[in-house]
Amino acid sequence: MKIYNSKIWFWAFITLLLLNITAFATMFYRMSEMRRDIDQVEQLPPPPGPQPPMRFNTIIQKNAGYSAEQLKNLQALREIHLEKMHNHRFTLRATQEELFEEVAAENPNSNRIDSLKNIISDAHAKMIDESVAFYESVRSISTPEQLRELNKYYRNQNFNEPNFRGKRGNPNGRHGNRGYRNNFN
């Protein structure tokens, strides 16, 4: 009887071992197929034909009445503006991290802290200058009515004011549902 039990356990062990090996082989095979499919999709060119417009384009064209040419110019200006702002934000973020590391150090260097604060102030000033330059360039391609509608859009986005449809945004403020404090309301 003892020999019979040991044979059953031996074959049960072998069966489970084979099932595990098969499961792992199948899993790795499927993962390699998925990687291959992802690589093929990433290498595909974008579909031919016009690309769907961004949400911004749809809202602005519908409510401010920009022509296709004006919208194309506006989008080009926005892309340049967003790229410059991204660079300023990257500098700002990196400098803020350095400032935090310096403040959190065991022996913070006050000269280094002052230097980093000046860099942060300069980055903020450059961001404001870039925003003003963007607005001036948009003014050059827009009619006064279009500019008023564009101002409504940006005020709604930045200060939670009534949007194009006349509805209020989040009553708790722009960041009301995210746990941030809003000082505008």
ABEGO torsion letter per residue (X at the ends): XAAAAAAAAAAAAAAAAAAAAAAAAAAAAAAAAAAAAAAAAAABBBBBEBBBBBAAAAAAAAAAGBBAAAAAAAAAAAAAAAAAAAAAAAAAAAAAAAAAAAAABABBBAAAAAAAAAAAAAAAAAAAAAAAAAAAAAAAABBAAAAAAAAAAAAAAAAGBBBAAGBBBBAAEAAAAAGBBBAAX
